[in-house]
Amino acid sequence: MKPTLLLLNLLFALQSFSQCSSGSLLKVKTTRTTQYEYVIFTFKGKTAPIFTIATVSPPFTASPSGEPLAVTGCKFRSVKFQGNVYCTVSDQTSSLPFSVVKDVKNADQFEGYYEYIIGLRCAKSAMINYTYRAGANTVRVLRFKR
């Protein structure tokens, strides 16, 4: 890539990120420790948007294309966030699959609405969720027992 084009892409990405308003989803990340696996959603500002978690079953569809959405796993959870503003989201889930969390896919995002499907192993795993502040951002965590 030419240096000029690379610089323009970088400036556009930085401008997009800085223009994200409060409540915007900034990052989706997965990580693990010896006891737990995490799916972490980071939002700009002091509060995270309203969310729901539900058990769902395939088939899944990617919106707005309507194409089938393949999600690895045996059990699935849908996480829906409402009331946030569109922003470029950093997807840091490439280290999957883990032993419990097998996949995380963005199924939908449109005008203040995001839905992620989380694919899990077949065996039951306890999940808790919690929220905390991290500097200027708010973090919503889904923690799964290994």
N, C-alpha and C positions, 0 to 999 in steps of 0.2 A: 504494500500500500504506500502511496506517495506521502511524504511527510506533511504536505499541505492538507491532504484529505484526512489523514490521521488526526491532525490538529483540529480541523473542523468538526470531526466526529466527537472528539474529546470535549470540545467547547459546548457542543449541542447536548451531550450527556450531562455535563456539569450544570448547564442552564436548566435542563429539564428537572434535575434532582433538586436544585435550589428553589425552583418554582413550585415544588410540591407543597400543598397546603396542609395544615394541621389535620390529622386523621388519615393521611395518605399511607397506604401500605408501601414500605420502602424495600423490605427484604424478607425472603423466606429462606430459612436455613435448617439443615438437619445436623445433629451431632449426637455423640454417645459417650457414656462413661461405662465403668464396669457393671453398674447396677441399673442404669436407665438409658433410654433413647429419647431424643427430643425432636419435636418439630416446633420451630421458633418463628413467630411473625413479628416484625418490627415496624412500628407505625411512627410517623412524625408527630411530635407534639406531646401534650400532657395526658391525653386520653386515647384509648383504642376505641374503634367503632363497636357498635352492637354486634354480637356474634351468636351463632347457634352451632351446636354439634349434634349430628344425627348419624345413626347407623343406616347405611344404604347398601344397595345391591346392584351389580351390573345388569344390563349394559349401561355404560356411561357415554355421554355425548359431549363433544367439545362445542362450546358456543362461541361465536355465532355460526360457525361453519356447518354444524350439524353432523360432522364426521364422527365416526366411532372413536372413543378415547380409551386406549388400552391402559389399565392400571394394574400393576403387578400386586398380587396378594390374594388372600383367601377370605379375609374379612375387611370391611371398608367403613371409613368414617368420612362424612361430609362436614366441612367447616365453612360456614358462610359468614361473611362480614358485610354489614350494611351501613351506609352512611359515610363511607370514605370516598375520597376524591381520587380520580385516576392519576397515577404517577408511574414512571418507569420502575419496575420491580426487579430487584437483584435476586436471581434464583441461585441459591447455593445448596442444592440438594443432589449434586452429582455424585456424592460418595455412596449413594444407596446401591444395593439393598443392605440393610442391617439385619440383625436376627429377628427383630419385632417389626420395625418400620421397613416395609419393602419398597414403597414408592410414594411420591407426592406429586400430584399433577394439578395444574390450574385448569379447571373445567369451565369456568365462566368469569368474565369481568366486563361490566358494562355500567356506566353512569352511577358510580358509588356502590357497586355490588361486586364482590369477589366470591368465588367458590373454589375450594380446593378439595380434592379427593385424596385421602390417605389410605394406601393399601397396607394391610397388616398380615402377620403370620396367622396360621389357622388356630393355633393354641391361644386360649384366652390370656389377655394381658391387661393388668389394671392400668387405667389412665386417669391422670388428674390434670387440671389446667389451672394456671395462675397467671397474674399480671404483675409487672413491676416497672418502675421508671428506670431508664438508663440515660442519664444526661438529659438532653432535650427530647428524647424519644420515649415511647412506651412499648413494652415488649409483652406479647401474649405467648405463653409457653404451653405446649401439650407434652406431658411427660408420660412415658410408657415404661412399666417395669419389665426388665429383661427376664 
